[in-house]
Structure formats: C-alpha cells, structure tokens
Amino acid sequence: MRYGELRKAFTDITPKMLTQTLRELENDKLVNRQVYLEVPPKVEYSLTPVAQELIPFINHLREWADKQMLDNNINPKLSC
C-alpha cells in the first residue's frame, strides 16, 4: 500500500504518528518499504512474511476483544 492509501484507511491517526509507526514496523522487520526511483516519488509498504504469520493470531485476538465488548455492553466506537 502507498502512504496515501494508509492515511485514508487510518483516519484517526496523525500523519506524524503514522510515519513513526511505519518506521518502527520496518525496524522490527514487520513491514517492507519499497522506494521506486520515479517522479513524483513512489513508496509502497507491504507486510513481511513474519508479519503475515501474525495475521491469524491478531484476528483471533480481535474476535476475542469483540466478544468481550459485546458481553460487557461496551460500544467499540466509544471505548477508546
């Protein structure tokens, strides 16, 4: 995904925080950053194989959290 696509997907995060998070994920070998030598500059981000292995666990954790919120009558949009 390109940076602009990520900004549109994550509307509740500031550009500074998104950039910082992407750098940390890249340093942790969870995100690949591919720079293309084009004008205008083009950069794409993708998950590394290690990060892709985490997807089932993250999905399971999300399902558990959704169930906990439902069981406790918590509105997920108001919880943060």
PyMOL Python script that loads the backbone (N, CA, C, O; Angstrom):
from pymol import cmd

cmd.read_pdbstr("""\
ATOM      1  N   MET A   1       0.835  -1.172   0.000  1.00  0.00           N
ATOM      2  CA  MET A   1       0.000   0.000   0.000  1.00  0.00           C
ATOM      3  C   MET A   1       0.885   1.242   0.000  1.00  0.00           C
ATOM      4  O   MET A   1       1.996   1.245   0.531  1.00  0.00           O
ATOM      5  N   ARG A   2       0.366   2.271  -0.600  1.00  0.00           N
ATOM      6  CA  ARG A   2       1.081   3.537  -0.585  1.00  0.00           C
ATOM      7  C   ARG A   2       0.692   4.334   0.654  1.00  0.00           C
ATOM      8  O   ARG A   2      -0.341   4.080   1.274  1.00  0.00           O
ATOM      9  N   TYR A   3       1.530   5.292   1.001  1.00  0.00           N
ATOM     10  CA  TYR A   3       1.312   6.084   2.206  1.00  0.00           C
ATOM     11  C   TYR A   3      -0.071   6.742   2.192  1.00  0.00           C
ATOM     12  O   TYR A   3      -0.775   6.722   3.201  1.00  0.00           O
ATOM     13  N   GLY A   4      -0.457   7.316   1.070  1.00  0.00           N
ATOM     14  CA  GLY A   4      -1.761   7.974   0.969  1.00  0.00           C
ATOM     15  C   GLY A   4      -2.911   7.013   1.219  1.00  0.00           C
ATOM     16  O   GLY A   4      -3.912   7.388   1.830  1.00  0.00           O
ATOM     17  N   GLU A   5      -2.780   5.786   0.756  1.00  0.00           N
ATOM     18  CA  GLU A   5      -3.815   4.774   0.999  1.00  0.00           C
ATOM     19  C   GLU A   5      -3.907   4.447   2.488  1.00  0.00           C
ATOM     20  O   GLU A   5      -5.000   4.266   3.025  1.00  0.00           O
ATOM     21  N   LEU A   6      -2.759   4.372   3.145  1.00  0.00           N
ATOM     22  CA  LEU A   6      -2.746   4.110   4.585  1.00  0.00           C
ATOM     23  C   LEU A   6      -3.382   5.268   5.352  1.00  0.00           C
ATOM     24  O   LEU A   6      -4.115   5.045   6.315  1.00  0.00           O
ATOM     25  N   ARG A   7      -3.105   6.508   4.929  1.00  0.00           N
ATOM     26  CA  ARG A   7      -3.708   7.678   5.580  1.00  0.00           C
ATOM     27  C   ARG A   7      -5.227   7.628   5.478  1.00  0.00           C
ATOM     28  O   ARG A   7      -5.928   7.945   6.439  1.00  0.00           O
ATOM     29  N   LYS A   8      -5.737   7.227   4.310  1.00  0.00           N
ATOM     30  CA  LYS A   8      -7.191   7.137   4.126  1.00  0.00           C
ATOM     31  C   LYS A   8      -7.786   6.000   4.950  1.00  0.00           C
ATOM     32  O   LYS A   8      -8.909   6.112   5.443  1.00  0.00           O
ATOM     33  N   ALA A   9      -7.048   4.920   5.101  1.00  0.00           N
ATOM     34  CA  ALA A   9      -7.547   3.756   5.842  1.00  0.00           C
ATOM     35  C   ALA A   9      -7.549   3.999   7.350  1.00  0.00           C
ATOM     36  O   ALA A   9      -8.406   3.476   8.063  1.00  0.00           O
ATOM     37  N   PHE A  10      -6.599   4.786   7.833  1.00  0.00           N
ATOM     38  CA  PHE A  10      -6.468   5.046   9.267  1.00  0.00           C
ATOM     39  C   PHE A  10      -6.683   6.530   9.531  1.00  0.00           C
ATOM     40  O   PHE A  10      -5.728   7.283   9.719  1.00  0.00           O
ATOM     41  N   THR A  11      -7.934   6.936   9.543  1.00  0.00           N
ATOM     42  CA  THR A  11      -8.263   8.358   9.657  1.00  0.00           C
ATOM     43  C   THR A  11      -8.049   8.919  11.057  1.00  0.00           C
ATOM     44  O   THR A  11      -7.964  10.136  11.217  1.00  0.00           O
ATOM     45  N   ASP A  12      -7.963   8.074  12.065  1.00  0.00           N
ATOM     46  CA  ASP A  12      -7.825   8.549  13.445  1.00  0.00           C
ATOM     47  C   ASP A  12      -6.374   8.704  13.893  1.00  0.00           C
ATOM     48  O   ASP A  12      -6.119   8.923  15.077  1.00  0.00           O
ATOM     49  N   ILE A  13      -5.429   8.597  12.978  1.00  0.00           N
ATOM     50  CA  ILE A  13      -4.017   8.703  13.338  1.00  0.00           C
ATOM     51  C   ILE A  13      -3.419   9.907  12.606  1.00  0.00           C
ATOM     52  O   ILE A  13      -3.738  10.163  11.445  1.00  0.00           O
ATOM     53  N   THR A  14      -2.557  10.635  13.297  1.00  0.00           N
ATOM     54  CA  THR A  14      -1.933  11.801  12.676  1.00  0.00           C
ATOM     55  C   THR A  14      -0.871  11.341  11.678  1.00  0.00           C
ATOM     56  O   THR A  14      -0.338  10.239  11.808  1.00  0.00           O
ATOM     57  N   PRO A  15      -0.559  12.171  10.688  1.00  0.00           N
ATOM     58  CA  PRO A  15       0.499  11.800   9.738  1.00  0.00           C
ATOM     59  C   PRO A  15       1.826  11.510  10.434  1.00  0.00           C
ATOM     60  O   PRO A  15       2.543  10.587  10.048  1.00  0.00           O
ATOM     61  N   LYS A  16       2.152  12.298  11.458  1.00  0.00           N
ATOM     62  CA  LYS A  16       3.407  12.085  12.188  1.00  0.00           C
ATOM     63  C   LYS A  16       3.421  10.714  12.854  1.00  0.00           C
ATOM     64  O   LYS A  16       4.421   9.998  12.795  1.00  0.00           O
ATOM     65  N   MET A  17       2.314  10.353  13.483  1.00  0.00           N
ATOM     66  CA  MET A  17       2.244   9.063  14.180  1.00  0.00           C
ATOM     67  C   MET A  17       2.279   7.909  13.182  1.00  0.00           C
ATOM     68  O   MET A  17       2.910   6.885  13.447  1.00  0.00           O
ATOM     69  N   LEU A  18       1.614   8.060  12.047  1.00  0.00           N
ATOM     70  CA  LEU A  18       1.643   7.010  11.023  1.00  0.00           C
ATOM     71  C   LEU A  18       3.068   6.804  10.525  1.00  0.00           C
ATOM     72  O   LEU A  18       3.530   5.669  10.409  1.00  0.00           O
ATOM     73  N   THR A  19       3.756   7.889  10.232  1.00  0.00           N
ATOM     74  CA  THR A  19       5.140   7.793   9.757  1.00  0.00           C
ATOM     75  C   THR A  19       6.030   7.127  10.802  1.00  0.00           C
ATOM     76  O   THR A  19       6.842   6.262  10.474  1.00  0.00           O
ATOM     77  N   GLN A  20       5.874   7.532  12.051  1.00  0.00           N
ATOM     78  CA  GLN A  20       6.671   6.942  13.140  1.00  0.00           C
ATOM     79  C   GLN A  20       6.373   5.451  13.283  1.00  0.00           C
ATOM     80  O   GLN A  20       7.289   4.648  13.457  1.00  0.00           O
ATOM     81  N   THR A  21       5.110   5.087  13.213  1.00  0.00           N
ATOM     82  CA  THR A  21       4.717   3.682  13.353  1.00  0.00           C
ATOM     83  C   THR A  21       5.261   2.851  12.200  1.00  0.00           C
ATOM     84  O   THR A  21       5.752   1.742  12.413  1.00  0.00           O
ATOM     85  N   LEU A  22       5.178   3.373  10.984  1.00  0.00           N
ATOM     86  CA  LEU A  22       5.718   2.646   9.828  1.00  0.00           C
ATOM     87  C   LEU A  22       7.221   2.429   9.978  1.00  0.00           C
ATOM     88  O   LEU A  22       7.727   1.353   9.658  1.00  0.00           O
ATOM     89  N   ARG A  23       7.929   3.435  10.457  1.00  0.00           N
ATOM     90  CA  ARG A  23       9.382   3.293  10.676  1.00  0.00           C
ATOM     91  C   ARG A  23       9.677   2.217  11.717  1.00  0.00           C
ATOM     92  O   ARG A  23      10.585   1.405  11.539  1.00  0.00           O
ATOM     93  N   GLU A  24       8.908   2.217  12.799  1.00  0.00           N
ATOM     94  CA  GLU A  24       9.111   1.209  13.844  1.00  0.00           C
ATOM     95  C   GLU A  24       8.813  -0.191  13.319  1.00  0.00           C
ATOM     96  O   GLU A  24       9.557  -1.131  13.599  1.00  0.00           O
ATOM     97  N   LEU A  25       7.737  -0.332  12.566  1.00  0.00           N
ATOM     98  CA  LEU A  25       7.393  -1.641  11.998  1.00  0.00           C
ATOM     99  C   LEU A  25       8.456  -2.108  11.011  1.00  0.00           C
ATOM    100  O   LEU A  25       8.761  -3.298  10.933  1.00  0.00           O
ATOM    101  N   GLU A  26       9.016  -1.167  10.261  1.00  0.00           N
ATOM    102  CA  GLU A  26      10.100  -1.512   9.338  1.00  0.00           C
ATOM    103  C   GLU A  26      11.341  -1.944  10.124  1.00  0.00           C
ATOM    104  O   GLU A  26      11.983  -2.933   9.769  1.00  0.00           O
ATOM    105  N   ASN A  27      11.676  -1.222  11.171  1.00  0.00           N
ATOM    106  CA  ASN A  27      12.834  -1.588  12.003  1.00  0.00           C
ATOM    107  C   ASN A  27      12.646  -2.942  12.668  1.00  0.00           C
ATOM    108  O   ASN A  27      13.612  -3.672  12.886  1.00  0.00           O
ATOM    109  N   ASP A  28      11.403  -3.276  12.988  1.00  0.00           N
ATOM    110  CA  ASP A  28      11.088  -4.563  13.619  1.00  0.00           C
ATOM    111  C   ASP A  28      10.908  -5.688  12.603  1.00  0.00           C
ATOM    112  O   ASP A  28      10.556  -6.809  12.968  1.00  0.00           O
ATOM    113  N   LYS A  29      11.150  -5.389  11.338  1.00  0.00           N
ATOM    114  CA  LYS A  29      11.058  -6.373  10.244  1.00  0.00           C
ATOM    115  C   LYS A  29       9.640  -6.906  10.044  1.00  0.00           C
ATOM    116  O   LYS A  29       9.448  -8.060   9.660  1.00  0.00           O
ATOM    117  N   LEU A  30       8.645  -6.048  10.311  1.00  0.00           N
ATOM    118  CA  LEU A  30       7.251  -6.438  10.098  1.00  0.00           C
ATOM    119  C   LEU A  30       6.672  -5.804   8.842  1.00  0.00           C
ATOM    120  O   LEU A  30       5.658  -6.265   8.317  1.00  0.00           O
ATOM    121  N   VAL A  31       7.320  -4.742   8.360  1.00  0.00           N
ATOM    122  CA  VAL A  31       6.866  -4.044   7.159  1.00  0.00           C
ATOM    123  C   VAL A  31       8.054  -3.844   6.232  1.00  0.00           C
ATOM    124  O   VAL A  31       9.147  -3.479   6.666  1.00  0.00           O
ATOM    125  N   ASN A  32       7.820  -4.090   4.943  1.00  0.00           N
ATOM    126  CA  ASN A  32       8.808  -3.770   3.913  1.00  0.00           C
ATOM    127  C   ASN A  32       8.480  -2.398   3.352  1.00  0.00           C
ATOM    128  O   ASN A  32       7.313  -2.069   3.141  1.00  0.00           O
ATOM    129  N   ARG A  33       9.508  -1.601   3.110  1.00  0.00           N
ATOM    130  CA  ARG A  33       9.339  -0.289   2.485  1.00  0.00           C
ATOM    131  C   ARG A  33      10.081  -0.325   1.161  1.00  0.00           C
ATOM    132  O   ARG A  33      11.306  -0.442   1.128  1.00  0.00           O
ATOM    133  N   GLN A  34       9.338  -0.223   0.073  1.00  0.00           N
ATOM    134  CA  GLN A  34       9.918  -0.271  -1.269  1.00  0.00           C
ATOM    135  C   GLN A  34       9.875   1.128  -1.872  1.00  0.00           C
ATOM    136  O   GLN A  34       8.801   1.697  -2.068  1.00  0.00           O
ATOM    137  N   VAL A  35      11.055   1.677  -2.167  1.00  0.00           N
ATOM    138  CA  VAL A  35      11.153   3.008  -2.765  1.00  0.00           C
ATOM    139  C   VAL A  35      11.410   2.847  -4.254  1.00  0.00           C
ATOM    140  O   VAL A  35      12.326   2.135  -4.663  1.00  0.00           O
ATOM    141  N   TYR A  36      10.592   3.516  -5.061  1.00  0.00           N
ATOM    142  CA  TYR A  36      10.751   3.496  -6.510  1.00  0.00           C
ATOM    143  C   TYR A  36      11.360   4.825  -6.945  1.00  0.00           C
ATOM    144  O   TYR A  36      10.939   5.889  -6.492  1.00  0.00           O
ATOM    145  N   LEU A  37      12.340   4.755  -7.816  1.00  0.00           N
ATOM    146  CA  LEU A  37      13.005   5.968  -8.296  1.00  0.00           C
ATOM    147  C   LEU A  37      12.184   6.567  -9.432  1.00  0.00           C
ATOM    148  O   LEU A  37      12.510   6.408 -10.609  1.00  0.00           O
ATOM    149  N   GLU A  38      11.132   7.246  -9.060  1.00  0.00           N
ATOM    150  CA  GLU A  38      10.218   7.862 -10.012  1.00  0.00           C
ATOM    151  C   GLU A  38       9.972   9.307  -9.604  1.00  0.00           C
ATOM    152  O   GLU A  38      10.262   9.716  -8.480  1.00  0.00           O
ATOM    153  N   VAL A  39       9.432  10.062 -10.541  1.00  0.00           N
ATOM    154  CA  VAL A  39       8.982  11.412 -10.247  1.00  0.00           C
ATOM    155  C   VAL A  39       7.510  11.472 -10.601  1.00  0.00           C
ATOM    156  O   VAL A  39       7.152  11.245 -11.757  1.00  0.00           O
ATOM    157  N   PRO A  40       6.641  11.772  -9.635  1.00  0.00           N
ATOM    158  CA  PRO A  40       6.924  12.044  -8.231  1.00  0.00           C
ATOM    159  C   PRO A  40       7.361  10.770  -7.503  1.00  0.00           C
ATOM    160  O   PRO A  40       7.125   9.660  -7.981  1.00  0.00           O
ATOM    161  N   PRO A  41       7.996  10.942  -6.351  1.00  0.00           N
ATOM    162  CA  PRO A  41       8.478   9.777  -5.594  1.00  0.00           C
ATOM    163  C   PRO A  41       7.343   8.806  -5.274  1.00  0.00           C
ATOM    164  O   PRO A  41       6.210   9.210  -5.013  1.00  0.00           O
ATOM    165  N   LYS A  42       7.672   7.539  -5.301  1.00  0.00           N
ATOM    166  CA  LYS A  42       6.689   6.496  -5.001  1.00  0.00           C
ATOM    167  C   LYS A  42       7.289   5.548  -3.973  1.00  0.00           C
ATOM    168  O   LYS A  42       8.403   5.050  -4.139  1.00  0.00           O
ATOM    169  N   VAL A  43       6.527   5.305  -2.901  1.00  0.00           N
ATOM    170  CA  VAL A  43       6.942   4.376  -1.846  1.00  0.00           C
ATOM    171  C   VAL A  43       5.760   3.470  -1.557  1.00  0.00           C
ATOM    172  O   VAL A  43       4.631   3.937  -1.413  1.00  0.00           O
ATOM    173  N   GLU A  44       6.020   2.178  -1.473  1.00  0.00           N
ATOM    174  CA  GLU A  44       4.971   1.219  -1.134  1.00  0.00           C
ATOM    175  C   GLU A  44       5.388   0.433   0.104  1.00  0.00           C
ATOM    176  O   GLU A  44       6.563   0.131   0.312  1.00  0.00           O
ATOM    177  N   TYR A  45       4.384   0.113   0.918  1.00  0.00           N
ATOM    178  CA  TYR A  45       4.599  -0.663   2.134  1.00  0.00           C
ATOM    179  C   TYR A  45       3.867  -1.988   2.002  1.00  0.00           C
ATOM    180  O   TYR A  45       2.763  -2.051   1.462  1.00  0.00           O
ATOM    181  N   SER A  46       4.496  -3.046   2.501  1.00  0.00           N
ATOM    182  CA  SER A  46       3.856  -4.365   2.494  1.00  0.00           C
ATOM    183  C   SER A  46       4.295  -5.126   3.743  1.00  0.00           C
ATOM    184  O   SER A  46       5.322  -4.826   4.353  1.00  0.00           O
ATOM    185  N   LEU A  47       3.489  -6.111   4.100  1.00  0.00           N
ATOM    186  CA  LEU A  47       3.826  -6.941   5.257  1.00  0.00           C
ATOM    187  C   LEU A  47       4.929  -7.925   4.891  1.00  0.00           C
ATOM    188  O   LEU A  47       4.951  -8.466   3.786  1.00  0.00           O
ATOM    189  N   THR A  48       5.830  -8.146   5.820  1.00  0.00           N
ATOM    190  CA  THR A  48       6.857  -9.162   5.633  1.00  0.00           C
ATOM    191  C   THR A  48       6.229 -10.535   5.887  1.00  0.00           C
ATOM    192  O   THR A  48       5.136 -10.612   6.448  1.00  0.00           O
ATOM    193  N   PRO A  49       6.895 -11.610   5.488  1.00  0.00           N
ATOM    194  CA  PRO A  49       6.374 -12.945   5.796  1.00  0.00           C
ATOM    195  C   PRO A  49       6.142 -13.165   7.293  1.00  0.00           C
ATOM    196  O   PRO A  49       5.178 -13.825   7.679  1.00  0.00           O
ATOM    197  N   VAL A  50       7.010 -12.621   8.125  1.00  0.00           N
ATOM    198  CA  VAL A  50       6.835 -12.764   9.578  1.00  0.00           C
ATOM    199  C   VAL A  50       5.536 -12.097  10.016  1.00  0.00           C
ATOM    200  O   VAL A  50       4.782 -12.667  10.805  1.00  0.00           O
ATOM    201  N   ALA A  51       5.273 -10.903   9.515  1.00  0.00           N
ATOM    202  CA  ALA A  51       4.038 -10.192   9.869  1.00  0.00           C
ATOM    203  C   ALA A  51       2.813 -10.945   9.359  1.00  0.00           C
ATOM    204  O   ALA A  51       1.786 -10.992  10.037  1.00  0.00           O
ATOM    205  N   GLN A  52       2.916 -11.529   8.175  1.00  0.00           N
ATOM    206  CA  GLN A  52       1.790 -12.285   7.626  1.00  0.00           C
ATOM    207  C   GLN A  52       1.463 -13.489   8.502  1.00  0.00           C
ATOM    208  O   GLN A  52       0.302 -13.884   8.611  1.00  0.00           O
ATOM    209  N   GLU A  53       2.484 -14.073   9.126  1.00  0.00           N
ATOM    210  CA  GLU A  53       2.246 -15.198  10.040  1.00  0.00           C
ATOM    211  C   GLU A  53       1.455 -14.764  11.272  1.00  0.00           C
ATOM    212  O   GLU A  53       0.779 -15.584  11.893  1.00  0.00           O
ATOM    213  N   LEU A  54       1.534 -13.499  11.626  1.00  0.00           N
ATOM    214  CA  LEU A  54       0.831 -12.984  12.809  1.00  0.00           C
ATOM    215  C   LEU A  54      -0.658 -12.736  12.562  1.00  0.00           C
ATOM    216  O   LEU A  54      -1.426 -12.633  13.519  1.00  0.00           O
ATOM    217  N   ILE A  55      -1.072 -12.641  11.322  1.00  0.00           N
ATOM    218  CA  ILE A  55      -2.456 -12.279  10.997  1.00  0.00           C
ATOM    219  C   ILE A  55      -3.479 -13.185  11.673  1.00  0.00           C
ATOM    220  O   ILE A  55      -4.426 -12.660  12.259  1.00  0.00           O
ATOM    221  N   PRO A  56      -3.350 -14.513  11.630  1.00  0.00           N
ATOM    222  CA  PRO A  56      -4.354 -15.346  12.307  1.00  0.00           C
ATOM    223  C   PRO A  56      -4.443 -15.071  13.812  1.00  0.00           C
ATOM    224  O   PRO A  56      -5.533 -15.104  14.381  1.00  0.00           O
ATOM    225  N   PHE A  57      -3.322 -14.806  14.447  1.00  0.00           N
ATOM    226  CA  PHE A  57      -3.322 -14.525  15.884  1.00  0.00           C
ATOM    227  C   PHE A  57      -3.984 -13.181  16.180  1.00  0.00           C
ATOM    228  O   PHE A  57      -4.742 -13.053  17.141  1.00  0.00           O
ATOM    229  N   ILE A  58      -3.693 -12.190  15.356  1.00  0.00           N
ATOM    230  CA  ILE A  58      -4.304 -10.871  15.532  1.00  0.00           C
ATOM    231  C   ILE A  58      -5.806 -10.953  15.309  1.00  0.00           C
ATOM    232  O   ILE A  58      -6.578 -10.344  16.049  1.00  0.00           O
ATOM    233  N   ASN A  59      -6.223 -11.700  14.296  1.00  0.00           N
ATOM    234  CA  ASN A  59      -7.659 -11.867  14.045  1.00  0.00           C
ATOM    235  C   ASN A  59      -8.344 -12.565  15.214  1.00  0.00           C
ATOM    236  O   ASN A  59      -9.450 -12.191  15.604  1.00  0.00           O
ATOM    237  N   HIS A  60      -7.693 -13.569  15.767  1.00  0.00           N
ATOM    238  CA  HIS A  60      -8.262 -14.279  16.917  1.00  0.00           C
ATOM    239  C   HIS A  60      -8.389 -13.338  18.121  1.00  0.00           C
ATOM    240  O   HIS A  60      -9.402 -13.356  18.820  1.00  0.00           O
ATOM    241  N   LEU A  61      -7.379 -12.530  18.355  1.00  0.00           N
ATOM    242  CA  LEU A  61      -7.412 -11.566  19.452  1.00  0.00           C
ATOM    243  C   LEU A  61      -8.525 -10.540  19.231  1.00  0.00           C
ATOM    244  O   LEU A  61      -9.216 -10.167  20.179  1.00  0.00           O
ATOM    245  N   ARG A  62      -8.706 -10.083  17.991  1.00  0.00           N
ATOM    246  CA  ARG A  62      -9.771  -9.134  17.676  1.00  0.00           C
ATOM    247  C   ARG A  62     -11.133  -9.744  17.938  1.00  0.00           C
ATOM    248  O   ARG A  62     -12.011  -9.087  18.496  1.00  0.00           O
ATOM    249  N   GLU A  63     -11.316 -10.996  17.538  1.00  0.00           N
ATOM    250  CA  GLU A  63     -12.585 -11.688  17.780  1.00  0.00           C
ATOM    251  C   GLU A  63     -12.851 -11.813  19.279  1.00  0.00           C
ATOM    252  O   GLU A  63     -13.980 -11.616  19.728  1.00  0.00           O
ATOM    253  N   TRP A  64     -11.825 -12.137  20.046  1.00  0.00           N
ATOM    254  CA  TRP A  64     -11.973 -12.235  21.499  1.00  0.00           C
ATOM    255  C   TRP A  64     -12.369 -10.880  22.084  1.00  0.00           C
ATOM    256  O   TRP A  64     -13.270 -10.801  22.920  1.00  0.00           O
ATOM    257  N   ALA A  65     -11.695  -9.813  21.642  1.00  0.00           N
ATOM    258  CA  ALA A  65     -11.999  -8.471  22.152  1.00  0.00           C
ATOM    259  C   ALA A  65     -13.419  -8.057  21.783  1.00  0.00           C
ATOM    260  O   ALA A  65     -14.124  -7.466  22.601  1.00  0.00           O
ATOM    261  N   ASP A  66     -13.843  -8.361  20.562  1.00  0.00           N
ATOM    262  CA  ASP A  66     -15.218  -8.055  20.146  1.00  0.00           C
ATOM    263  C   ASP A  66     -16.216  -8.759  21.051  1.00  0.00           C
ATOM    264  O   ASP A  66     -17.217  -8.167  21.454  1.00  0.00           O
ATOM    265  N   LYS A  67     -15.949 -10.022  21.372  1.00  0.00           N
ATOM    266  CA  LYS A  67     -16.849 -10.786  22.239  1.00  0.00           C
ATOM    267  C   LYS A  67     -16.885 -10.183  23.638  1.00  0.00           C
ATOM    268  O   LYS A  67     -17.954 -10.075  24.240  1.00  0.00           O
ATOM    269  N   GLN A  68     -15.726  -9.790  24.157  1.00  0.00           N
ATOM    270  CA  GLN A  68     -15.675  -9.182  25.486  1.00  0.00           C
ATOM    271  C   GLN A  68     -16.483  -7.889  25.525  1.00  0.00           C
ATOM    272  O   GLN A  68     -17.196  -7.626  26.494  1.00  0.00           O
ATOM    273  N   MET A  69     -16.371  -7.098  24.486  1.00  0.00           N
ATOM    274  CA  MET A  69     -17.118  -5.842  24.434  1.00  0.00           C
ATOM    275  C   MET A  69     -18.616  -6.106  24.356  1.00  0.00           C
ATOM    276  O   MET A  69     -19.408  -5.427  25.009  1.00  0.00           O
ATOM    277  N   LEU A  70     -18.994  -7.083  23.565  1.00  0.00           N
ATOM    278  CA  LEU A  70     -20.406  -7.437  23.450  1.00  0.00           C
ATOM    279  C   LEU A  70     -20.934  -7.960  24.781  1.00  0.00           C
ATOM    280  O   LEU A  70     -22.005  -7.553  25.231  1.00  0.00           O
ATOM    281  N   ASP A  71     -20.187  -8.855  25.406  1.00  0.00           N
ATOM    282  CA  ASP A  71     -20.603  -9.436  26.690  1.00  0.00           C
ATOM    283  C   ASP A  71     -20.718  -8.388  27.796  1.00  0.00           C
ATOM    284  O   ASP A  71     -21.498  -8.553  28.734  1.00  0.00           O
ATOM    285  N   ASN A  72     -19.944  -7.315  27.685  1.00  0.00           N
ATOM    286  CA  ASN A  72     -19.935  -6.274  28.717  1.00  0.00           C
ATOM    287  C   ASN A  72     -20.666  -5.002  28.278  1.00  0.00           C
ATOM    288  O   ASN A  72     -20.524  -3.946  28.895  1.00  0.00           O
ATOM    289  N   ASN A  73     -21.444  -5.122  27.211  1.00  0.00           N
ATOM    290  CA  ASN A  73     -22.236  -3.993  26.698  1.00  0.00           C
ATOM    291  C   ASN A  73     -21.397  -2.735  26.474  1.00  0.00           C
ATOM    292  O   ASN A  73     -21.795  -1.630  26.844  1.00  0.00           O
ATOM    293  N   ILE A  74     -20.242  -2.924  25.867  1.00  0.00           N
ATOM    294  CA  ILE A  74     -19.357  -1.795  25.570  1.00  0.00           C
ATOM    295  C   ILE A  74     -19.469  -1.476  24.087  1.00  0.00           C
ATOM    296  O   ILE A  74     -19.352  -2.360  23.238  1.00  0.00           O
ATOM    297  N   ASN A  75     -19.695  -0.215  23.789  1.00  0.00           N
ATOM    298  CA  ASN A  75     -19.752   0.231  22.399  1.00  0.00           C
ATOM    299  C   ASN A  75     -18.318   0.415  21.909  1.00  0.00           C
ATOM    300  O   ASN A  75     -17.598   1.259  22.443  1.00  0.00           O
ATOM    301  N   PRO A  76     -17.883  -0.355  20.904  1.00  0.00           N
ATOM    302  CA  PRO A  76     -16.485  -0.270  20.457  1.00  0.00           C
ATOM    303  C   PRO A  76     -16.113   1.115  19.941  1.00  0.00           C
ATOM    304  O   PRO A  76     -14.944   1.495  20.009  1.00  0.00           O
ATOM    305  N   LYS A  77     -17.064   1.871  19.433  1.00  0.00           N
ATOM    306  CA  LYS A  77     -16.760   3.208  18.916  1.00  0.00           C
ATOM    307  C   LYS A  77     -16.521   4.210  20.037  1.00  0.00           C
ATOM    308  O   LYS A  77     -15.916   5.258  19.812  1.00  0.00           O
ATOM    309  N   LEU A  78     -16.990   3.897  21.242  1.00  0.00           N
ATOM    310  CA  LEU A  78     -16.832   4.814  22.366  1.00  0.00           C
ATOM    311  C   LEU A  78     -15.775   4.360  23.358  1.00  0.00           C
ATOM    312  O   LEU A  78     -15.489   5.078  24.317  1.00  0.00           O
ATOM    313  N   SER A  79     -15.187   3.186  23.153  1.00  0.00           N
ATOM    314  CA  SER A  79     -14.300   2.603  24.160  1.00  0.00           C
ATOM    315  C   SER A  79     -12.916   3.229  24.205  1.00  0.00           C
ATOM    316  O   SER A  79     -12.244   3.126  25.232  1.00  0.00           O
ATOM    317  N   CYS A  80     -12.474   3.857  23.164  1.00  0.00           N
ATOM    318  CA  CYS A  80     -11.136   4.458  23.169  1.00  0.00           C
ATOM    319  C   CYS A  80     -11.283   5.902  23.441  1.00  0.00           C
ATOM    320  O   CYS A  80     -10.288   6.624  23.494  1.00  0.00           O
TER     321      CYS A  80
END
""", "prot")
cmd.dss("prot")
cmd.show_as("cartoon", "prot")
cmd.util.cbc("prot")
cmd.orient("prot")
